[in-house]
């Protein structure tokens, strides 16, 4: 689905203001920060009037892009090649909707003699043309400040000589493929482009960044609420950095191959995690963070909880709708021991919501499909983290550790807390 930032951002802003109206700020720049054992002290500047003030926080998350001020201040380096390509982005308006009406897409790649490609903003009048160029060997007639030249570039690329083009703005950018040497520096964490600069040749850069936030948010919430130790945050790098590494490698291979690659829409659905925040099955074979063969629903710890269609209360049509905001235990067993274990965990400050499928309130469209997808007996259960990844799978409440022991291991990184029954 295409949704441009100028349309999406007001929706996100509106929801953020509903949650924390007095904590959303624009036009504010981070000048510097220092760390100690208790947190971070940051000096901020209001761009409008130059007023400066200091903010004290437990944690600082750098989501400030490829040229991250936070990353630099934390002394975290970046590794990997730069200058894989140089591009001129031209944002323009032109009536191209009818030209692509029979093959509407998000991106359009040009074959020779065309150069570069188009990105759709609305697949009608608003577009971006990505024009590749070599800064070391400029063409004599290249003038990226000349509007007529820019309009001619768009017309030539579109193959419509008389196209009515209005150039709105331009930007020159460089394709890099870099990964931060670490995602955490004491009280500072990195997410998104601050942690990884991914070539766009694959279409996974933004999704990888969203996955970072999805993984980190619940862990920060648990730590700041006192339900988890700060060691839980170490699992953030352990889980997300290998995913970024593989995405960077795949996207770099695509960039070097030129034409002939495709965008794999399922790729990031296959992400599997290995860290202290996952209790693996005995003898679980090692797997790469991403499965290039495609998404295969599974109940293995570390994988995304599989979708099963449900008939239930309004707003519940899938097992995915059962997840969050805290930990969720999904079972097809009517054993009351699951609720007793969840109550014990809640009393210890680690709340868990129990959902039993096919109990009258929830009903699988195809009975038994969830436990088959999860490869567990009817009496088993899966513990799902707030980010939708499975933390633990058990064949029975009578086998292995109990729920409270599992949660203590995940949230405090204490493997010794697991005791077999």
N, C-alpha and C positions, 0 to 999 in steps of 0.2 A: 504494500500500500504506500502510495506517495503522500507525504504530509510535510510541507515545507516548514522550516523553523519559525517563520513569522506567523504561521497559523497555529503550530503546536505550542509555542512558548506561552502565549496568553492562557491557554488551558492549564498548563502546568503551574503558572504563576497564580492563577485563581485558586487552585487547590492548595498550593503552599500557603497562601494567605488565609485560607480557611483554617489551616492547622496552626499557623504561627504568624499572625498578622503583623506583629511588631518586631519580627526577627528577619524580615526580608529586606535587603538593602541593594540598591543599584548605585552605580557611579562611585564605588568605594574601592580603593586600591590598597593592597598589602605592601607596606614599605619594608618591614623587617619583622623577624620574630626570634625569640630565644626559647630554649627548653630547659626544664629541670625535671626532677623526679615526679613532681605533682602535675605538670601540665605544660602549657605553652602560653607565652605572653606575646601578643602580636600588636604591632603599631600599624594603624590604618589611617588612610587619608581620604576625605571626601573630595572628589574631583571638582565639584561645583564651587566650593568656597575655600578649599585648601585646609579646612579644619582637620586636626589630627587628634586621635584618641587611642587608648590602649584597651585591648580586649584580653581577658584571661579565660582560657578554655582548657579542658582536660586533654583534648586531642585536636590536631589540625590535619585536615584532609585536603591534599592538593589535587583539585580537579581543574587546574588552570592551564591545560593545554600543553602542546609540544615544547613550548619555550617556558616551561613551568618555573615561576619564581620560587614556589615552595620547594620543588625538587633541588634547585640550585642552593637555596638556603640550608637545606638539610644535608648538603654535600653528597648527594646520590648521583652517580654518573650514569651515562647512557652508552650502550654498546651496540654496534651494528653499522652497516653502510649508509652513507648519505649520497644524495645526488643521483639516485637511480633514474631520474627524469626531471625535466623542468617543464612547467605548463603555464599557459596564460588562460585564466578563467574569464569568460565574457558572459556576464548576465545580461540578457536581452529580452525584448518582446518581439514576437513575430507570429503570424497566423499559420503555425505549423501543425495544428491539431488535425486538420483534414489530411495532411500528408502522411501521418502515421496512424490514421484512424483504424486501419486493418491490422496493425501490429503494435498496439500501444504497449509501452514498457516503461521501466524506470530509467534505463540507460540504453543508448544507441551507439554501437561501435561502427566506425567507418572503415571500409576496406580501401586499399590503394586504388586510385591516387588520392583518395580522401585522407585526411590526417586528424587523429584524435577521435572525439565523439561528443555526443550530446547527453546531458542529464535533464530529465523532465522535472519541472517544478509543479506544473499543473496539467501537462500533456495537452495544452491548448495554446496559450499565448506566451507563457512565461517559461524560459529555458536558460540553461547554462551550456556554453560551448567550451570544451576543454581542448585547447590547441597546444600540441607539443612543440617545443623549440629547443635548439642547442645554444646555450649562452656562449659557448666558446667559438661557435661558427655562425654568427648571425647573418641572416640574409640582408642584402643591401637595402631592400625595400621594406624591411620590417620596422614599423613605427607604431608601438603599442599605445601611443597617446593620440594617434590620428583616428578620429571616429569613422571617417570614410573607409580607411583601411580595415578597421575592425568589422564594419558592416560587410565589406567585400569578403573577408575571411568566413563570416557566417554564411553568406550566400553561396560561396563556393563549396563549403562543407555540406550544406543542405541540398545542393544540387538544384537550387531554384534561383536562376539569375535575377529575376525581377522581384525577389522577396522584399517586402516592406519590413525593415529591421530598425528597431530603436534600441541602442546600447544604453544600458542603465549604469553599469559599473564594471570594473575589471580588477583582477588580482593575479599576481604572479606567485606561484608556489613551487616548492621542490619536493619530490617524492623521496622519502627516507624509509628506512626499515630498522628501527632501533627499539631496544628493550632496556628498561631501567635495571641497574645491577641489583637493586633491592626495592621492595614495595613499602618497607617500613624503616624509619630511622628514629628509634626511641618513641617519641610522642607524635611523630609525623607519619602519615600514610599517603600513598599516591594512588590515584585512580584515573582511568580514561587515558587520554593522550599524554598526560603527564607521566604515565607509567609505561606506555608503549606507543610508538609511532608506526602505524601499519599502512603499507601501500594500499591504495583504494582498489587495486586489481584483485577483487574477490568480494568486495562489498561487506566486510565484516568488522571494520574499524569501530563504528558507532556501537554495534551490538556487543562487541567485546568490552567496550567501556561501560555499557549498561549492565553487563554481567558482573563487572567489578563492583559497581554500586550495590547490586542485588546481593552479592556475597558479603560485602563489608557492612552494610547497614545493620543487619540483624545482630552481627557480632559486636559492633560498637554499642548498639542498644543494650545488649546483655551485659557488657562490661560496665557501662556507665550506670546501669540500674543495680549493679552489685550482684547479678545472678551468675556472672562468669568472671574468671580471672583474666588479667591482661594477656596471658599466654594464648588465649583463644585467638587473638589478633594475628599471631604468627601463622595460623592456618590460612589466613587470607592470601599471603604470598605463596604458600605451599600449594594452594589450589588454583589460584588465578594466573600466576606467572607461567606455568607450563602451558596453559591454554593459549596465552598471548604468544609464547615462543612458537608454537605450532602454527598459529594463524599467520604470524609474520613470515615464517618460512614458506608457507603455501602461497601467500600473496606475493612474496618476492619472486618465487619461481614463475608465477603468472606474469609478473612485470617483465621478467627477462625473456619470457617466451613470446611476448608480443601478442599476436592474435591466437585464437584457438582455445582460450580458457573459458570456463563457465562459472557463474556464481552458484554455489551450492547452498540452497536455502536451508537445508537440514543440518548443516555442519555443526553449528553451535548447540543444537539440541542434543548432540551426542556427548557433550562435555561430561566427563566423569572425574571425581575428586578423590585424592588420596592424601589424608592428613590426619592430625589428631582429632579433628572434628568429625571423623567418620570411623565407625567401628566395623572393620572388614569381616566378611565371612571367613571361616577357616579355609585355608588353601585357596584363597582368591587369587587367580592368575593376574599378573601385572598386565596393564593395558595402557596404550597411549592416551593422553588426555582427550583426544578427539578421534572419532572413528570415521575414516574416509570412505568406508563402504556404505554409510548412511545411518539413519536413526533406527535403532532396533529397541523397542520398549523393553525395559528390564526392571527387576526389583533389586538389583545388586546395590549394596551400599556404595554411595558416591554418585550413582546415576540419578537422573531426573525421575521423579515418581511418574509412572505411566498414566496416561489418560484412559479412563473407562467411562462410558456414557452412563449417567445416572438419571433416574426419575426421583425427584425429591422436592423439598420446599422451594419457593421462588428464589431464583439466583443460584441454585445448585443443579447443574446439568452434567458435571464431570467430577471425577475424583480430584482434578486440579483445583476445583472450587472449594475443596475442603481444607486446603493448605493455608496455614498462617492465621493470625499474625505471629503466633508462637509455635512451639513444637506440636506436631499432630501425630497421633497413633491411629493408623488405619488397619482394621482387622475385619475378617468375615466370621469371626468366632463370637459366640454369645457368652463366652466365659467371663463371669463377673470379676475375675482376678485382674483383668486389664484395667477396669475402672478403679479397683482398689490400689493398684500400683500407681496409676495416674494421680489419685488423691494423695498418696504418700509423697510423690514428687512435688505436687503443689504445696503441701505442707512444709516441704523443705525449701520453698522459694523457687522451684523449677516447674512452672505450670505446663501441663500437657492437656490437649483436647483429644478425647477418644471418639472416633467415628466407627461404628460397626455397620458394615454394608448389609443390605437385605434384612434390616431389622423392622421393617414396616414404615419407618420414616424415610429411609434411604433404600432405593432399590436399583440394582444393576439392570440395565437394558438387556444384557445377556448374562444371566446369573453364573457366577463362577469365573467370569473373565478376568477380574482383577487378580485373584490369587494365582491364576494360570500365567498371566503376564509376569507376575512377581516371582514365579517358580517357588511357591511356598505352600505347605499344607493348609487345609481349611482352618486349622487352629492357630496358624501363624499370624504375624503382624509385621508391619513396617513402621518405623519411626521416621517422620519426615521433618526436615528442618524448615524454618521460615522461608528459605529461598527455594523450596521445592525439591531439594536433593535429599535422597534417602540417607539417613545417618546410621541406621541399624536395621537388620532383618533377623527375625527369629522364627523358628518353626513352631514354637509352642511357649506358653508362659512358664512351663515347667523346665525348660531347657536354657542353660546359660545364665547370664546375669539378669537381675531384675531391672526394671525401667529406671529407677533412681540411680543405680550404679552406672548405667549407661550414660545418663545425663551428666553425672559428675565427671565421668571420664571426658566427655565431649567438651563440657564447659570449663573444666579446670585442668585438662590435659594431664590426667593422672591415670595412666593405664593400669596401675596396680589396684585401682578401685574396683576392677572387674573381678568378681568371684563367681566360680561355677557352683551351681546348686545340684 
